[in-house]
Amino acid sequence: MTSIVIPAHNEGRVIGRLLDALLAEAPADPSARASGAEETDIVVVCNGCTDDTARVAGARGPRVRVVEIPTPSKHTALRVGDEHARGFPRLYVDADVVVGAADVRELAAALAGSPDLLAAAPGREVPLTGCAWPVRAYYRVWQRLPAVREGLFGRGVIAVSEPGHARIAALPPLMADDLAASLAFGPGERRVVESARVVVHPPRTWSDLVKRRIRAASSSAEVEHYQASRPVGGPGVPDGPGGPESLSVPSARTSTADLRALLRAQPRLLPGVVVFVVAALAARRGSRKAIRNRDFSTWLRDESSRQG
């Protein structure tokens, strides 16, 4: 049975659209449906919610199990979700994205079809209608960057096999949990499954984009601090391909070489690259104090992506 764990903190406005997409499609094979072989196990962990997230999720019926915890912590919610989840492969899904049942099956099939594949994520769709021009320009560049295209992060969905789960379960609590999970697997152990799709709603305003980038800069610094402090062969990631070297060598940072290569290939993206650099500089400046104070727990949340 495929298990889906959804950590949710005050996501009452948006979690319904995700759950409706997951529940909308029944298995195509009636015999599989009757036996429950393809049925998904959905666990929503409401962590520190002060809104109606639990009510909205619970209203979707018995296929959605709702667990409530008082602590507003995504890491704790993921671990509690693991305690309640029933099977593998296991998907971790952010409450503010939209992924359908067919996409879940594509991810599960990819993991089942390749024993060496430990983690997978869907192709990303970022709807930019209604976003301010600088936001649209930023994402047109961001989506073309090599690390963004190839990494499992920034998609709001990561699927793991049971051995893959053992790998990420050994990681410490990090704000950039999806980045750390992506870097925990070598290129041959992870895959973006383009036949599966997820809709990731971007911030609509420049100020919310900067908030999101400050959070990304702070959380990336936390991952890098973990990389630097972690002894080779120490706890967290096992030896072998994607093992100790996987969190100490790969990086998701964008280099000037990446931007130059992008401009050589598509000169028309110059305005977007300028916006991208301005956003990166604003994020670096805005994250400086948090990084200096090792404050990796303050979550700057953008609300405009949760409208509508």
C-alpha positions, 0 to 999 in steps of 0.5 A: 500500500502506498502511504501519503504523509501530509504535514499541515500547519494552518492550511485550511484554505488550500488543503482541500484542493490537494485532498480532492485531487488525491481522492478524485481518481479510483484505480482503473482495475476493478479487481485492484480496487476491490482488493485495495491493492492500489488504495492509498493510505493518506495521513494528514498531520495537523501541527499546531493549527489554529484554523480549520485544517483538521476539519477540512481534511476530516470532511474528506471521508474515511480514506483521510486519517487526521492526526493532530499535534500541538507542536507547530513543527514540520519535522515533528509532523513528518515523524508522527506521520511515519508512525501512522503510515501503513506502507511503502512506497511513501510520499511526503506531500506539502499541503499547499501543492496539488498532485493527483492519484494518477501522479502518485501511481506513476511515482510508485511505479517508478520506485517499484520498477527499479530496485536501485531507485530510492527516491523520486519526485514529479515534474513541476508546473508553476502557474504564473497567471496572476503573479507580478511581473518580477515574480514571473521573470524570476521563475522563468529563470529559476525553472531552467537552472540545472539544479532546479531541473534535476533536484527533488527539492522545490516540488512539494512531493518526495516519494521514497522506497523503504530503503530510501526512507531509512536514508532520510529518516537518519537526517537531523531536523532541517528547515530545508528538508526537501533539499537535504533529502534530495542531496542525500541520494546520488544521481542514480538513486533519485529521479524526476518522473516527468510523467507525474506532475505536481502544481506548485503555486508560487508567491504572487507578489515581490515581497512574498517572493523575497520572503520565500528566498530569504527562507531558502537562503537561511535553510540552505545555509543550515544544510551547509552547516550540517555538511561541514560539521558532519564527520565523514562516515558519521551518522545521518547517511549510510556509506555507499553511493549517495552515502557520506559524500552525498551531503558533503559534495553536491550543492543546489546553489546557483553559480554565475556560470549557470546564469552565464550558460543560460544567457548564452543559450537564451539571451532573451532571458536577460531581464529575468536574470537581472531580477533573479540576481536582485532577488538573490542579493535581497535574500542574502541580505535578509538572511544574514542575521538569521544565519549569523544567529543560527536561527533556522527555525523562523519560517517566513511564510508567503500567504499570496501563494495560498490565495484562491 
